[in-house]
Amino acid sequence: MKTESWQQQLAGAFSRVEDLLAYLELEGHFEPAMKAASRSFGFRVTRFFASLMEKGNIGDPLLRQVLPLGAELQDVPGFSRDPLADRAAHEGNGLLHKYHGRVLLITTGACAINCRYCFRRHFPYVDYQASPGQWQSLLRQLQQDAGISEVILSGGDPLILGNARLGRLLGQLRQIPHLKRLRIHSRLPVVLPDRLEAGLVELLERTGLSTSLVLHINHPAEISRELVDALAPLRRGGIVLLNQAVLLAGVNDTTDTQIHLAEALFQAGILPYYLHQLDRVQGAAHFAVQDATAVALHRSMQARLPGYLLPRLVREIPGTTSKQPLPLSQNEQPM
C-alpha cells in the first residue's frame, strides 16, 4: 500500500542525472556534458516514470525523452528560444491568445518532469505566468471578451497546482457566462498517476463546463496500469480524454510504435488527437524528424488504423489561424 502523497512523491523526484543513471544501472554512461545540459535546462524525473524504464538500456525510449545530452548545448540554425512566438501572443496576466474563440492560460512554470524537447524550455515564466494576484485582472479580461468560448490551462503543468488553488480558479471560470469549454493540458498523470486522486476528480466533474483532459503520451510504455486505473473515474465522470504526442527521433518514429501507441491509448479510453512535429526550440534539434519521413510514417499509419485512431499530423506555425496539417503547402513552409 502506498503511503506517500502525490506531493511527497513529487518532492522525491530525481534531480540529478547521476542518480537516475545509477537507479537504471547505467552509471558507466554518465558524461560531464549531461550535467552541463541539466544546468542549462533543469533536470527532473519522477521515480514513478523512472520505474517504467528498462534498466540497463541507455536507448530506452522513455529515458531518451528526459536524459540531458551535450547536443542540447549546440546552436542549430532554424531552432530558436521562442519557436511558437508565445511572447508575442501574450495579452497580459498569463493569457496567450493565438486562435479564434480560445485562449491559453499559463498557470505555472512548474512541471513534474522536464522533457528535453520541451518547446517552453527557455520561456520566462516569471514574467508571463498568471500569478494568484493577477487572477482578478485575468478574469476581467475574459469577462470582457464574449468571443472567447474555451479556456485552455497550460504551463508548465496546471495539475501541479494544489486542489485548493486549482478549485478557486475553476470556480471563477465557471462564473463567466460565455465560457463553454475547459481544456487542461497535462503530462502529470502519466508520470505521477496518484495526482488523479478523488479530490481532483471531483473538481473536474463539477467545473460546469464541457471539460477535456489532454494528456501527453509519446510511447506505449508510458501507458501504465496505474495510469489506466487513475483515469477510469474521470471517464465515468464524463471528462473527455485526448492525447497529444510529439514525433521524436529515436523514441517513437516507427510505424509499429505509433500503431501500438494509438491502439493502447484507445484501450485506455484515450482518443489519439494530434501527432506533433517537433517545435523547433533551441536545444532539441537531435529529436527532429524530417517532414518527408513524418508524412511517410503517417501514411503508413493511415493504411493500418481506422480513422478514429489516426491522430492528425500537424505543426504549429506562428501567425497561422490553427495548427497546420502536414504536408504543408508551399506558402506555409516554416522558415
Secondary structure, 3 states (H helix, E strand, C coil): CCCCCHHHHHHCCECCHHHHHHHCCCHHHCCHHHHHHHHHCCCCECHHHHHCCCCCCCCCHHHHHHCCCHHHHCCCCCCECCCCCCCCCECCCCEEEEECCEEEEECCCCCCCCCCCCCCCCCCHHHHCCCHHHHHHHHHHHHHCCCCCEEEEECCCHHHCCHHHHHHHHHHHHCCCCCCEEEEEECHHHHCHHHCCHHHHHHHHCCCCEEEEEECCCCHHHCCHHHHHHHHHHHHCCCEEEEEEECCCCCCCCHHHHHHHHHHHHHCCCEEEEEECCCCECCCHHHCCCHHHHHHHHHHHHHHCCHHHCCEEEECCCCCCCCEECCCCHHHCCC
